[in-house]
Amino acid sequence: MSGKRLPPHERLRRLLERVARRGQPLLVVGIGNEMLGDDAVGHLLAEDLASIRRDGFLAAVVGIAIENAGPLIRRHRPDVLVVLDAAIGLGRAPWGFVPPSRLDTFCHSTHSVPLSLLITAWRTDNPRLEVSFIGVTPHSSELGAPLSREAAAARAEIAAIFRECLGG
């Protein structure tokens, strides 16, 4: 696909295959509020991926506060960090990568600290850190709502790609 953007499933597959091939430490953090429908998708994905057993891989839930990822990043010193969360602004896409330069306009406004500021701080502490943000389009964030059919399908697709590329 020269000159064209890769679809998100292919981009994720290539990222994970590269990480596996190089043996790079990978940290996945899931953001979300389990009580708010699709806002829980990052949280639930991190729980799904926690069962993957691979050296250098860790998936963790950080709840509604992405700043909770800071101690994990310091402790595990990953080369690659993948952040999973609900994100508005993806158009019709069920999920996709959000460029770090656009994080503060794409993500739910439930975060107290701008994601771009945190990423800058993490990269100051770990200059080799590569950060990818994967957003899932929310369809419902009502109190007590389950995941929408669309968010559940995106969750299943993303988890399947991780398992295919990393095992588990």
C-alpha positions as CSV (number, residue, x, y, z in Angstrom):
1,M,0.0,0.0,0.0
2,S,2.6,2.6,-1.0
3,G,1.5,6.1,-0.4
4,K,-1.7,5.0,1.4
5,R,-2.5,4.8,5.0
6,L,-2.7,1.2,6.3
7,P,-6.0,0.1,7.7
8,P,-5.9,0.0,11.5
9,H,-6.0,-3.8,11.7
10,E,-2.9,-4.1,9.4
11,R,-1.1,-1.3,11.2
12,L,-1.6,-3.0,14.6
13,R,-0.5,-6.4,13.1
14,R,2.7,-4.8,11.8
15,L,3.4,-3.1,15.1
16,L,3.0,-6.3,17.1
17,E,4.9,-8.4,14.6
18,R,7.8,-6.0,14.8
19,V,7.7,-6.0,18.6
20,A,7.6,-9.8,18.7
21,R,10.4,-10.1,16.1
22,R,12.7,-7.7,18.0
23,G,11.8,-8.9,21.4
24,Q,10.9,-5.4,22.5
25,P,9.3,-4.9,25.9
26,L,5.6,-3.9,25.4
27,L,3.2,-2.4,27.9
28,V,-0.5,-2.1,27.1
29,V,-2.6,0.1,29.3
30,G,-6.4,0.2,29.2
31,I,-8.3,3.3,30.2
32,G,-12.0,3.4,31.0
33,N,-14.9,3.4,33.4
34,E,-16.6,0.1,33.7
35,M,-19.9,1.8,34.7
36,L,-20.2,3.9,31.5
37,G,-21.0,1.6,28.6
38,D,-18.4,2.0,25.8
39,D,-16.1,4.1,28.0
40,A,-15.1,0.7,29.5
41,V,-13.7,-0.7,26.3
42,G,-10.0,0.1,27.0
43,H,-10.3,-1.3,30.5
44,L,-11.9,-4.5,29.2
45,L,-9.4,-4.9,26.5
46,A,-6.5,-4.7,28.9
47,E,-8.2,-7.4,31.1
48,D,-8.6,-9.5,27.9
49,L,-4.9,-9.1,27.0
50,A,-3.6,-9.8,30.6
51,S,-3.8,-13.5,29.9
52,I,-1.1,-13.3,27.2
53,R,2.0,-14.8,28.6
54,R,5.1,-13.5,26.8
55,D,8.4,-12.2,28.1
56,G,8.4,-8.5,28.2
57,F,4.7,-8.1,27.8
58,L,2.3,-6.6,30.3
59,A,-1.3,-5.5,30.0
60,A,-2.7,-3.4,32.8
61,V,-5.9,-1.6,33.6
62,V,-5.4,2.0,34.8
63,G,-9.0,2.9,35.3
64,I,-10.2,6.4,34.5
65,A,-6.8,8.0,35.2
66,I,-4.1,7.5,32.6
67,E,-1.7,9.1,35.0
68,N,-1.8,5.8,36.8
69,A,0.3,4.4,34.0
70,G,3.3,6.4,35.0
71,P,4.6,4.0,37.7
72,L,4.1,1.0,35.4
73,I,6.1,2.8,32.7
74,R,8.9,3.6,35.1
75,R,9.0,0.1,36.5
76,H,8.7,-1.9,33.3
77,R,10.7,0.4,31.0
78,P,8.9,-0.6,27.8
79,D,10.1,0.2,24.3
80,V,6.5,0.3,23.1
81,L,3.5,1.6,24.9
82,V,0.0,1.0,23.5
83,V,-2.8,2.9,25.1
84,L,-6.4,1.7,24.6
85,D,-9.4,3.9,25.2
86,A,-12.7,5.1,23.9
87,A,-12.1,8.0,21.5
88,I,-14.5,10.3,19.6
89,G,-13.6,11.8,16.3
90,L,-12.8,8.6,14.3
91,G,-15.7,9.1,11.9
92,R,-17.4,5.9,10.9
93,A,-14.4,3.8,11.8
94,P,-15.1,1.3,14.7
95,W,-11.5,1.8,15.9
96,G,-8.2,3.2,14.8
97,F,-4.9,4.8,15.7
98,V,-5.0,8.4,16.9
99,P,-1.9,10.5,16.2
100,P,-0.3,11.8,19.4
101,S,-0.6,15.3,18.1
102,R,-4.4,14.9,18.1
103,L,-5.0,13.0,21.3
104,D,-6.3,15.9,23.3
105,T,-9.1,16.6,20.7
106,F,-10.0,12.9,20.0
107,C,-10.3,11.4,23.5
108,H,-13.2,11.6,25.9
109,S,-12.9,14.6,28.2
110,T,-13.0,12.4,31.3
111,H,-9.2,12.7,31.7
112,S,-7.9,15.3,34.1
113,V,-4.5,15.6,32.5
114,P,-4.0,16.0,28.8
115,L,-2.7,12.8,27.2
116,S,-0.2,14.7,25.1
117,L,1.4,16.2,28.3
118,L,1.7,12.8,29.9
119,I,3.3,11.3,26.8
120,T,5.8,14.1,26.7
121,A,6.7,13.5,30.3
122,W,7.0,9.7,29.8
123,R,9.3,10.3,26.8
124,T,11.5,12.6,28.8
125,D,12.0,9.8,31.3
126,N,12.3,7.1,28.6
127,P,13.5,8.7,25.3
128,R,13.2,5.5,23.4
129,L,9.5,5.0,24.3
130,E,7.3,4.6,21.3
131,V,3.6,5.4,22.1
132,S,0.6,4.3,20.1
133,F,-2.9,5.2,21.0
134,I,-5.8,3.1,19.8
135,G,-9.2,4.5,20.1
136,V,-12.5,2.7,19.9
137,T,-15.5,4.7,18.7
138,P,-18.0,5.0,21.6
139,H,-21.7,4.6,20.8
140,S,-23.1,4.6,24.3
141,S,-21.7,5.9,27.6
142,E,-24.8,5.8,29.7
143,L,-24.5,4.9,33.3
144,G,-24.8,1.1,33.7
145,A,-25.0,0.4,30.0
146,P,-23.2,-2.6,28.6
147,L,-20.7,-2.3,25.7
148,S,-22.5,-1.5,22.5
149,R,-22.5,-4.2,19.8
150,E,-20.0,-2.0,17.8
151,A,-17.6,-1.5,20.6
152,A,-17.8,-5.2,21.6
153,A,-16.9,-6.2,18.0
154,A,-14.0,-3.7,18.0
155,R,-12.8,-5.2,21.3
156,A,-12.9,-8.7,19.9
157,E,-11.0,-7.7,16.7
158,I,-8.3,-5.9,18.6
159,A,-7.8,-8.7,21.1
160,A,-7.7,-11.3,18.3
161,I,-4.9,-9.4,16.6
162,F,-2.9,-9.2,19.8
163,R,-3.3,-12.9,20.4
164,E,-2.5,-13.8,16.8
165,C,0.7,-11.8,16.9
166,L,1.9,-12.4,20.5
167,G,0.3,-15.8,21.4
168,G,-2.2,-16.6,24.0
